[in-house]
Structures are given as C-alpha cells and as structure tokens.
Amino acid sequence: MSGSMTSAPDRRPWTGALLLAALLALAGCGAKEVVVQGQFPQPLMSKLPLTLGVWYEPAFREHEFFDEAKGRAESDWLVRTGEAQVELWDTLLNGMFERVVPMDARPAPEQMNPAVDAVLIPRVDELQYAIPAQTNIKVYEIWMRYAFELVTTQGETIADWTMTAYGKTPTAFLQSDEAAVNLAAVVALRDAGAHFATSFTRVPEVAAWMESLEAPAAVAAAPEEGQEEGP
C-alpha cells in the first residue's frame, strides 16, 4: 500500500496566545540604558574665600538608577548619572570657592589630609522618574534628593542637610526615549547646582561655621587697646 500522508493544520487555540506572549516578551525584554551627558556652566557669582576639599564616595561616582519593567510591553531602564554628577559638582564648586581640592579618601582622625578649611561629601539619597502618560510624547520627569555633609579634616561633622532637584524634558519632539531621559536628567542636575549655589551659605550650621572662621581674622586685624588706628 502506497500513498502519502499530510498533517492537518494545528488549530489548538493556545498556540496563537503563546506566539503573542512571546512577541510581547521580546518587545519588552531589552533594557534601555542612558549614560547622562550634558553641559554644566560655572555659576556667575563671587567666589567664597575658602579652600574646600571634596570627597566623592564610590557610590556617588558610579551612581546609577535601575527601574524594572512593570509589564511585558515595557522596558527596563538603567540610567547612569555618576560621571555627570562628578562633572557638575567639579564645575560648580570650582566656580563657588577660591580653591577646591579633591580628597583621596573620606577624612578621618590621624589621617594625612591636604590643608583645607572643610570637606564636602555629596550623596544621592534618592532618584525617581516619571514616564509620559502618552507613549508618543517623550516628556520625562526626574526628581533627585541629595544629602550633603560638611566635615573637618578629622572627619567631624560641621553640617549636614538635604536638598532636592527636579528636571523635566523641555520638549516633546526628541527622536528617542533615551534622549528625553538624558535631557531631563541634565535639567535636574543644573537645578541641583543652582539650588546649592544659592543656598549653601544659608544653611544655619554652615553660616555659623563661616562666622567662626571670620572671627579670628577680625580679632587679628583689630588694633590693640591704646594703639591709634591712623598716623
């Protein structure tokens, strides 16, 4: 007996559903990565007559934010801000202070440290971002909370405070989501720099510390009792 056999089409209802699920998984499995890059101008202000040390912890230098996709049609996001953070704060601090000295380690007792008035240690405590409500509008929002610590060269705390910064993509017509997120992050970093420049000397503990530095200089410059000020 000879002949040929042909198999009937597979009409099981779940095959189409499996194919659709696989396609959705492939569409959402690729992580979107952004290494933040931007321009950060120096502040237009008179420099404070201080020599400031700055210590960037490894977590700050390498700061990144990862957000896992909430659904199959979404993508994971990895936003690396560390390099941009260091670039911003180096530029900002050199524009604010008479001299800025990078530190090799966090100040501690019995540690050889450069001659500085104090050391600033910035940290990113939290970063959040909001995605567009409509997928065709590429406007993202980024919110950051910083924590700052100002310490002596022996590691003793002079002041610690927090500060927030906000950035929003200023246009909805960018070509990619990555470009929109990058621009929102740059705006947030510039916002952080502007807030720090205008608020640093208004932090109560910082203001008191600066007054304590000025007091000995004022005493040294004052004429001794009974001594005439002029010829």
BELNORVEN-V59056 format. One line per field, one symbol per residue. ss: DSSP state (a for helix, b for strand, c for the rest). burial: # if it has 16 or more other ideal C-beta (glycine too) atoms within 10 Angstrom, else .. A space follows every 50 residues. Layout:
ss->???
burial->???
This chain:
ss->cccccccccccccaaaaaaaaaaaaaaaaccbbbbccccccccccccbbb bbbbcccaaaaccbbbbcccccccccbbbbcaaaaaaaaaaaaaaabbbb bbcccccccccccccccbbbbbbbbbbbbbccccccccccbbbbbbbbbb bcccccbbbbbbbbbbbbccccccccaaaaaaaaaaaaaaaaaaaaaaaa aacaaaaaaaaaaaaaaaaaacccccccccc
burial->...........................#...#.#.#...#..#......# .#####...#..###.#.......#.#.####.######.#######..# #.#...#.....#..#########..#.#.#......#######.#.### ###....##...#.#.###....#..##.##############..##..# ..#..#..##.....................
